[in-house]
Amino acid sequence: MSRHYKHDIVIIGAGAAGLTLALELADHHSVAILTKADIREGSTLYAQGGVAAVLSGTDTVDSHISDTIDAGVELGDPDAIRFTVEHSKESIEWLIDQGVPFTRYGDEAEYHLTKEGGHSHRRIIHSADATGLAISQTLIKNATSHPNIHFFPDRVAIDIITTAKLGLAGPDKAVGVYALNLNDDVVEVFHGQFTSLACGGSSKVYLYTSNPDTASGDGIAMAWRAGCRVGNMEFNQFHPTCLYDAKAKTFLISEAVRGEGGHLLLPDGTRFMSQFDKRKELAPRDIVARAIDHEMKRLGVDHVLLDISHKEPDFIKEHFPTIYKRCLEYGHDMTKSPIPVVPAAHYTCGGVVVDQHSATDVDHLYAIGETAYTGLHGANRLASNSLLECIVFARSAAQHIVANKESHHDIEIPDWDESQVTNSDEDVVITHNWQELRRFMWDYVGIVRTDKRLLRAKHRVDLLLSEIQEFYANYKVSNDLLELRNLAMVADLIIRSAMSRKESRGLHFTLDYPEKLENSQPTILSPID
């Protein structure tokens, strides 16, 4: 028998997006926050660089907008971009009011702003080189001390509960979530007048990723199954520089290292970025990642080098204390020599289609942060726009929820039905399919694509989806099965989106269509097509 919990708002995910929404609503609403693991685990925690915003007198809103459009290769939505940038300063002020300790110039009152690839001005406000950690710790501290915010860790959301799924008449509306409690394997029911997906992206669909293990595309897959459109799923950002070390797994080396003068080198010490872009190491991420991938394949090497050792050691330690210490743990002293780096899947630029209030196609269902497609990023995300998007759209969603709150009335939601399933004795199927999926996505749907590679990937994902659905229908759910189910669905959406784009633009580069089309539109897929 399922346990039932009732709150005004159910939020899936405790990163910057979910916590901002919760804190904006909690004074007058009861909020439940579901997290897969510990409440502190998520992509926000690992964000190093900072938050992009128009904060200096020499910068302008139009300049930030122009840089965002340029990085997104003219595929971003102009209204969404302007909306985000125009709300950037007040979002930073909100974070400061929350207590986020952004870095200042020495003892001076002025905040230190850094510059990252694709930006024409210094506009990245940061907390040393661990901005995500500072934001996460601050918002979690405030949320855990609020009496109306209730955390439910170790819960894996299974599916959104909608009135259509319950067979009720009228417009389709989200009314809650089924979630697996990992502590005792009981599926619980979370009732909510509003539900928000704030559970990150889907970079775990690739073999190598900078993301935590929780980034398995759950929100995107659940929204798709609930009837929501998705957009621009072919645009997956590969961070150009992750530490190449077997023990380190995939530790991200911040864009800010290049922003402060770091050089990319071939194994023989030669710089190479000038051959690919006049901005060299400060070109947008898609260009830098593709350049590194090209050089690695051309030379048959497994990494390139990132060198900032020409800067004073004290400068490096002051600006990048976390990166310096972490690299040192693995035997790499960045004050003395270059460090080995490789690209890794980093950010999902597409996602669930939402409006400027973060509202999806299903009433009372919202998507925020990396789960959502707002139109901000276009074909490539400009560095440090992601945390900004989380704050801007979470606060906008909160305003929309308050304006649309109805008088509360209970809708009866049945327990999770396990009457037709048994315990699995074939988990090897999950393990095998998991490994196959991530490998062929890396090989066929990675930084460089072709029609033949995409077709191979489509054939394989179709077989996997069939096998996974059969497994899901016959056996009790588990964390691994639920993540595999979601990743396979997201992989299919990525492949279908990539197959439909007959050009190379931003993060989608195909050898069969190397040129950019003069007129291009976002890729929108609908589950009812």
C-alpha positions in Angstrom: 0.0 0.0 0.0 1.4 3.4 -1.0 2.1 6.2 1.5 0.4 9.5 0.5 1.8 13.0 1.2 -0.1 16.2 0.5 1.4 19.7 -0.2 0.5 22.8 -2.2 3.6 22.4 -4.4 5.7 19.4 -5.2 9.2 20.2 -6.6 11.4 17.5 -8.0 15.0 18.5 -7.6 16.9 20.6 -5.1 19.3 22.6 -7.3 19.3 26.3 -7.8 16.0 26.2 -9.8 14.0 24.1 -7.3 15.3 25.8 -4.2 14.6 29.3 -5.6 11.1 28.3 -6.4 10.6 26.8 -3.0 11.9 29.8 -1.1 9.8 32.2 -3.2 6.6 30.3 -2.3 7.2 28.9 1.2 6.0 31.8 3.2 2.4 31.1 2.1 2.5 27.6 0.7 3.4 24.1 1.8 6.3 22.8 -0.3 7.6 19.3 -0.8 11.1 18.8 -2.4 12.0 15.4 -3.7 15.6 14.5 -4.4 17.1 11.3 -5.7 20.0 11.3 -3.3 21.2 13.6 -0.6 19.6 17.1 -0.9 23.0 18.6 -1.5 23.7 16.5 -4.6 23.0 18.0 -8.0 24.6 19.9 -10.9 24.4 23.3 -9.2 26.8 22.0 -6.6 29.5 21.5 -9.3 29.1 24.8 -11.2 32.4 26.6 -10.9 32.4 29.7 -13.0 29.6 31.9 -11.9 26.4 33.8 -12.9 26.3 36.1 -15.9 24.5 39.4 -15.3 24.7 43.0 -16.3 26.2 44.6 -13.2 28.9 47.0 -14.3 28.5 50.5 -15.7 30.5 49.6 -18.8 28.3 46.7 -19.6 24.8 46.9 -21.2 21.7 44.7 -21.5 22.0 44.9 -25.3 25.6 43.7 -25.1 24.6 40.6 -23.0 21.7 39.9 -25.3 24.0 40.2 -28.4 26.6 37.8 -26.9 23.8 35.3 -26.0 22.4 35.4 -29.5 25.8 35.0 -31.0 26.8 32.0 -28.8 23.4 30.4 -29.6 24.1 30.9 -33.4 21.0 33.0 -33.9 18.6 30.2 -32.8 17.7 31.6 -29.4 14.3 33.2 -28.8 14.8 37.0 -28.7 12.0 37.5 -26.3 13.2 34.8 -23.9 16.8 36.2 -24.1 15.7 39.8 -23.4 13.4 38.6 -20.6 16.3 36.7 -18.9 18.9 39.4 -19.3 16.6 42.2 -18.2 16.0 40.3 -15.0 19.6 39.4 -14.4 20.5 42.2 -12.0 17.5 41.7 -9.7 18.2 38.0 -9.7 21.8 38.6 -8.4 20.4 41.0 -5.8 18.0 38.3 -4.7 20.9 35.8 -4.3 22.9 38.4 -2.4 19.9 39.0 -0.1 19.8 35.2 0.4 23.4 35.5 1.7 25.4 34.1 -1.2 29.1 35.1 -0.5 30.2 36.4 -3.9 33.9 37.3 -4.3 34.9 41.0 -3.9 38.0 43.0 -4.8 40.1 42.5 -1.8 38.6 44.4 1.1 36.6 46.6 -1.2 32.8 46.7 -1.4 32.8 46.1 -5.2 32.2 42.6 -6.5 34.8 40.9 -8.7 33.6 40.2 -12.2 35.4 37.8 -14.4 35.1 37.1 -18.2 34.4 33.8 -19.9 34.3 32.5 -23.4 31.7 34.2 -25.7 31.3 37.3 -23.4 32.4 40.7 -24.6 32.5 42.1 -21.1 33.5 41.1 -17.6 30.0 40.2 -16.2 30.5 36.9 -14.4 29.8 37.3 -10.7 31.3 34.4 -8.8 32.3 33.0 -5.4 36.0 32.1 -6.1 35.9 29.0 -8.4 33.0 27.3 -6.5 30.0 29.5 -7.2 27.6 26.6 -7.5 28.7 25.3 -4.1 28.2 28.7 -2.5 24.7 29.1 -4.0 23.7 25.6 -3.2 24.9 25.8 0.5 23.2 29.2 1.0 19.8 28.2 -0.5 19.8 24.8 1.2 20.6 26.4 4.6 17.6 28.8 4.1 15.3 26.1 2.8 16.0 23.6 5.5 15.3 26.2 8.2 11.9 27.2 6.7 9.0 25.5 8.4 6.9 25.2 5.2 9.6 23.4 3.1 9.8 19.7 3.5 12.6 17.6 2.0 12.1 14.0 0.9 15.6 12.6 0.0 16.2 9.2 -1.6 13.0 9.5 -3.8 13.1 8.7 -7.5 10.2 10.2 -9.3 8.5 7.7 -11.6 5.8 9.7 -13.4 3.7 12.8 -13.3 0.1 12.1 -12.2 -2.4 14.0 -14.4 -6.2 14.3 -14.6 -6.1 12.7 -18.0 -4.2 9.6 -16.7 -6.8 9.4 -14.0 -9.6 9.5 -16.6 -11.1 12.8 -15.3 -12.8 15.2 -17.7 -11.7 18.7 -18.5 -8.3 20.2 -19.4 -5.4 18.0 -18.5 -3.8 19.1 -15.2 -0.9 17.8 -13.1 -2.0 16.7 -9.6 1.0 14.9 -8.2 3.8 12.5 -8.6 4.5 8.8 -8.1 7.9 8.3 -6.5 10.0 5.3 -5.4 11.4 5.5 -1.8 14.8 4.0 -2.1 15.0 3.3 1.6 12.3 0.6 1.5 11.3 0.3 -2.2 7.8 1.5 -1.6 6.2 3.7 -4.3 4.7 6.8 -2.6 2.1 9.3 -3.8 2.9 13.0 -3.6 -0.3 15.1 -4.1 0.2 18.7 -5.2 -1.9 21.5 -6.6 1.2 22.4 -8.6 4.2 20.3 -9.7 7.6 21.5 -10.9 10.3 19.6 -12.7 13.7 21.0 -11.6 15.7 17.9 -11.9 18.5 18.9 -14.3 19.6 17.7 -17.7 20.4 14.4 -19.4 24.2 14.4 -19.9 24.4 10.9 -18.3 23.1 9.6 -21.6 26.7 10.0 -22.8 29.6 7.8 -21.7 31.7 10.7 -20.5 30.1 13.5 -18.6 31.0 16.2 -16.2 27.6 15.8 -14.5 26.7 14.0 -11.3 25.0 10.5 -11.6 21.6 12.1 -11.0 21.6 13.8 -14.5 19.6 11.1 -16.3 16.9 13.2 -18.0 14.1 12.2 -15.7 12.2 15.5 -15.9 12.3 15.6 -19.7 11.2 12.0 -20.0 8.4 12.4 -17.4 7.1 15.5 -19.1 7.1 13.8 -22.5 5.1 10.9 -21.1 2.7 13.4 -19.5 2.1 15.0 -23.0 4.5 17.9 -23.1 6.5 19.0 -26.1 10.3 19.1 -26.1 12.6 21.5 -28.0 16.1 21.6 -29.4 17.1 18.2 -27.9 19.9 17.8 -30.6 21.9 20.6 -28.9 24.0 18.9 -26.2 26.9 21.0 -24.9 30.2 19.3 -24.4 32.4 21.2 -21.9 35.8 21.5 -23.6 37.9 21.0 -20.6 37.5 18.2 -18.0 40.5 16.9 -16.2 41.8 13.8 -18.0 42.6 11.4 -15.2 41.3 7.9 -14.5 41.0 8.5 -10.8 39.3 11.9 -11.2 36.6 10.5 -13.4 35.4 13.8 -15.0 36.3 16.8 -12.9 35.5 20.0 -14.7 38.1 22.6 -15.2 36.2 25.9 -15.3 35.9 28.1 -18.3 37.3 30.9 -16.1 40.8 29.3 -16.3 40.8 30.2 -20.0 39.1 33.5 -19.2 42.0 34.4 -17.0 44.7 33.6 -19.6 44.9 29.8 -19.9 46.2 28.4 -23.2 45.2 25.2 -24.9 48.1 23.2 -26.2 48.9 20.1 -28.2 51.0 17.4 -26.5 54.1 19.0 -28.1 53.3 22.4 -26.4 51.9 24.1 -29.6 48.9 26.4 -29.3 46.2 25.5 -31.8 43.0 27.5 -31.2 44.0 30.3 -33.5 43.5 27.9 -36.4 39.8 27.5 -35.5 38.6 30.9 -34.2 40.0 34.4 -33.9 38.9 34.5 -30.3 41.2 31.5 -29.6 40.6 30.0 -26.2 37.8 32.5 -25.5 35.6 31.2 -28.4 32.2 29.7 -27.4 32.3 26.2 -26.0 31.0 24.4 -29.1 33.9 25.8 -31.1 36.5 25.0 -28.5 35.1 21.4 -27.9 35.0 20.7 -31.6 38.6 22.0 -32.1 39.9 19.8 -29.3 38.0 16.8 -30.7 39.4 17.4 -34.1 43.0 17.7 -32.9 42.6 14.5 -30.7 41.3 12.5 -33.6 43.9 14.0 -36.1 46.8 13.1 -33.8 45.4 10.0 -32.3 45.8 11.3 -28.7 43.5 10.9 -25.8 43.8 14.4 -24.4 45.2 17.9 -25.0 46.7 20.3 -22.4 45.5 23.4 -20.6 48.3 25.7 -19.4 48.0 28.6 -17.0 51.4 28.1 -15.4 52.7 31.3 -17.0 50.7 33.2 -14.4 52.0 33.8 -10.9 51.3 30.9 -8.5 49.6 33.2 -6.0 47.2 34.4 -8.7 46.3 30.8 -9.7 45.7 29.8 -6.1 43.7 32.8 -5.3 41.4 32.6 -8.4 41.1 28.8 -8.6 41.6 27.4 -5.1 39.2 24.4 -5.6 40.6 23.5 -9.0 44.2 23.9 -7.8 43.7 21.6 -4.8 41.7 19.0 -6.7 44.3 18.8 -9.5 47.1 18.5 -6.9 45.3 15.5 -5.4 45.7 13.8 -8.7 49.4 14.8 -9.1 48.9 17.8 -11.4 50.3 21.1 -10.2 48.7 23.7 -12.5 51.1 26.4 -11.1 54.1 24.5 -12.6 52.9 22.7 -15.7 49.9 22.1 -18.1 47.1 19.8 -17.0 45.6 17.1 -19.3 42.0 17.9 -20.4 39.3 16.3 -22.7 35.7 17.4 -23.6 32.8 15.7 -21.8 29.0 16.0 -22.0 28.1 18.9 -19.9 24.8 20.6 -20.5 21.4 19.9 -22.2 20.4 23.1 -24.1 17.0 21.7 -25.1 14.3 20.3 -22.8 10.6 20.7 -22.0 9.0 23.5 -23.9 7.9 26.3 -21.4 6.8 29.9 -21.6 8.3 32.8 -19.7 6.5 31.6 -16.5 8.1 28.2 -16.9 4.7 26.7 -17.5 4.5 23.5 -19.7 1.8 22.3 -22.0 0.1 20.6 -19.1 -1.7 22.9 -16.6 -0.1 23.2 -13.2 3.1 21.5 -14.4 6.2 23.6 -14.6 9.8 22.9 -15.7 12.7 25.0 -14.6 16.5 25.1 -15.2 18.3 22.5 -17.3 15.1 20.4 -17.6 13.4 23.2 -19.5 13.6 24.7 -23.0 13.0 28.4 -22.5 14.6 29.5 -25.8 17.5 31.2 -24.0 20.4 29.1 -25.2 19.5 28.5 -28.9 22.1 26.1 -30.5 24.7 26.6 -27.8 24.6 27.9 -24.2 26.7 31.0 -23.4 28.9 30.3 -20.3 27.3 31.1 -17.0 23.8 31.8 -18.4 22.5 28.6 -16.9 22.5 29.6 -13.2 21.0 32.9 -14.3 18.2 31.1 -16.1 17.5 29.0 -13.0 16.9 32.0 -10.8 15.0 34.2 -13.3 12.6 31.5 -14.4 12.1 30.0 -10.9 11.1 33.5 -9.6 8.8 34.0 -12.6 7.2 30.6 -12.0 6.6 31.4 -8.4 4.7 34.6 -9.4 2.6 32.6 -11.9 1.7 30.0 -9.3 0.6 32.6 -6.8 -1.5 34.3 -9.4 -3.2 31.0 -10.5 -3.7 29.3 -7.2 -7.2 27.9 -6.9 -9.2 27.0 -3.8 -7.8 23.6 -2.7 -9.8 20.5 -3.4 -8.6 16.9 -3.1 -8.5 14.7 -6.1 -8.4 11.0 -5.3 -5.2 9.4 -6.5 -5.0 5.6 -6.4 -2.0 3.7 -4.9 0.7 2.5 -7.3 -0.4 -0.8 -8.8 2.2 -3.6 -8.4 -0.3 -6.4 -8.7 1.0 -7.6 -12.1 4.8 -7.4 -11.5 7.4 -9.5 -9.8 10.9 -9.0 -8.4 13.5 -9.1 -11.2 16.1 -11.9 -11.5 17.4 -10.5 -14.8 19.1 -7.2 -13.7 22.0 -8.1 -16.1 19.6 -6.8 -18.8 19.6 -3.4 -17.2 23.3 -3.3 -16.8 24.0 -4.4 -20.4 21.4 -2.0 -21.9 22.8 0.9 -19.8 26.3 0.4 -21.1 25.2 -0.1 -24.7 23.1 3.1 -24.6 25.8 5.4 -23.3 28.4 3.9 -25.6 26.5 4.3 -28.9 25.3 7.8 -27.9 29.0 8.8 -27.4 30.1 7.2 -30.6 27.2 8.1 -32.9 25.5 11.1 -31.4 28.5 13.0 -29.9 30.5 16.1 -30.9 30.6 15.2 -34.6 27.7 13.4 -36.3 26.7 11.9 -39.7 23.4 10.6 -41.1 24.8 7.0 -41.0 25.8 7.3 -37.4 22.4 8.7 -36.4 20.6 6.0 -38.3 22.6 3.3 -36.5 21.8 5.0 -33.2 18.1 5.1 -34.0 18.0 1.4 -34.8 19.6 0.6 -31.5 17.5 2.9 -29.4 14.3 1.5 -30.9 15.4 -2.0 -29.8 16.4 -0.8 -26.3 13.1 1.0 -25.8 11.2 -2.2 -26.7 13.3 -4.3 -24.3 13.1 -1.7 -21.5 9.3 -1.4 -21.8 8.8 -5.1 -21.6 11.1 -5.2 -18.5 9.2 -2.3 -16.9 5.9 -3.9 -17.5 6.8 -7.2 -15.8 9.2 -6.3 -12.9 9.1 -4.1 -9.9 10.7 -0.7 -10.4 14.2 0.1 -9.2 16.4 3.2 -9.4 18.5 1.7 -12.2 15.5 0.6 -14.2 13.8 4.0 -13.9 16.9 5.9 -14.9 17.5 3.5 -17.9 13.9 4.0 -19.0 14.3 7.8 -18.9 17.7 7.9 -20.5 16.5 5.7 -23.4 13.6 7.9 -24.0 15.7 11.0 -23.9 18.3 9.4 -26.2 15.5 8.7 -28.7 14.4 12.4 -28.5 18.0 13.5 -29.1 18.5 11.2 -32.1 15.1 12.2 -33.7 15.9 15.9 -33.2 19.4 15.5 -34.7 18.1 13.5 -37.7 15.6 16.3 -38.5 18.3 19.1 -38.6 19.8 19.2 -42.0 22.6 21.7 -41.2 25.5 22.3 -38.8 24.7 24.9 -36.2 26.2 25.4 -32.8 26.4 22.1 -30.8 24.9 20.1 -33.7 27.7 19.4 -36.2 27.2 16.9 -39.0 29.7 16.0 -41.7 26.8 15.5 -44.1 25.5 19.0 -43.8 28.6 21.1 -42.7 27.0 24.5 -43.7 24.6 26.6 -41.7 21.2 27.2 -43.3 20.2 30.8 -43.9 16.9 30.4 -42.1 16.6 27.9 -39.3 14.0 27.2 -36.7 14.0 25.4 -33.3 13.3 21.7 -33.4 10.0 21.0 -31.6 8.8 17.4 -31.0 5.3 16.6 -29.8 4.2 13.3 -28.2 0.9 13.5 -30.0 2.4 13.7 -33.5 
